[in-house]
Amino acid sequence: MKRLIVDRLENNYAVCETKANTVIHIPMTEIPNNTKEGDVLMLMEGKYVIDTIDTNTRKERIRDKINRLFE
């Protein structure tokens, strides 16, 4: 199962980063309409889907790190 993190959305493409830190561009027509920056996408059976559990876990971890910086 391939996992990608959406870095940004630009020019009809989702610019995504892989675990190996490579960047790939996916046409917006191939990802869910509600995809946002920071979402984790999984390629399942030839379709990209948002992994909401992994997305929320990553966002919470980042939020905790930011909060610790300002304590």
C-alpha positions as CSV (number, residue, x, y, z in Angstrom):
1,M,0.0,0.0,0.0
2,K,1.5,3.3,-1.1
3,R,1.2,6.3,1.3
4,L,1.7,9.9,0.3
5,I,1.5,13.2,2.2
6,V,-0.1,16.1,0.4
7,D,2.3,19.0,0.6
8,R,0.3,21.5,-1.4
9,L,-2.3,21.8,-4.1
10,E,-1.3,23.8,-7.2
11,N,-2.0,24.1,-10.9
12,N,-4.5,21.2,-10.9
13,Y,-2.0,18.9,-9.2
14,A,-1.5,17.6,-5.7
15,V,2.2,17.8,-4.9
16,C,2.9,14.9,-2.6
17,E,5.8,13.6,-0.7
18,T,6.6,9.9,-0.3
19,K,8.2,8.2,2.7
20,A,11.5,8.3,0.8
21,N,11.2,12.1,0.6
22,T,10.6,12.1,-3.2
23,V,8.0,14.5,-4.7
24,I,5.3,13.4,-7.1
25,H,2.6,15.3,-8.8
26,I,-0.9,13.7,-9.0
27,P,-3.6,15.2,-11.1
28,M,-6.5,16.6,-9.0
29,T,-8.9,14.4,-11.0
30,E,-7.3,11.3,-9.4
31,I,-7.7,12.3,-5.7
32,P,-10.8,12.8,-3.6
33,N,-12.5,16.2,-4.0
34,N,-12.1,17.0,-0.3
35,T,-8.3,16.5,-0.2
36,K,-6.4,19.2,1.8
37,E,-2.8,20.1,2.4
38,G,-1.4,17.7,5.1
39,D,-3.7,14.8,4.3
40,V,-2.3,11.3,4.0
41,L,-3.3,9.5,0.8
42,M,-3.3,5.8,0.3
43,L,-3.4,4.0,-3.1
44,M,-5.9,1.2,-2.7
45,E,-7.0,-0.9,-5.6
46,G,-5.9,1.7,-8.1
47,K,-7.6,4.7,-6.3
48,Y,-6.3,7.3,-3.9
49,V,-8.3,7.6,-0.7
50,I,-7.7,9.8,2.4
51,D,-6.4,7.9,5.4
52,T,-8.2,10.0,8.0
53,I,-6.8,8.1,11.0
54,D,-3.2,8.6,9.9
55,T,-3.9,12.3,8.8
56,N,-5.4,13.1,12.3
57,T,-2.5,11.3,14.1
58,R,0.0,13.3,12.1
59,K,-1.8,16.6,12.7
60,E,-2.1,15.9,16.5
61,R,1.6,15.1,16.7
62,I,2.6,18.3,14.9
63,R,0.2,20.3,17.1
64,D,1.8,18.8,20.2
65,K,5.3,19.7,19.0
66,I,4.3,23.3,18.3
67,N,2.7,23.6,21.7
68,R,5.9,22.3,23.4
69,L,7.9,25.0,21.6
70,F,5.8,27.8,23.2
71,E,5.6,26.4,26.7
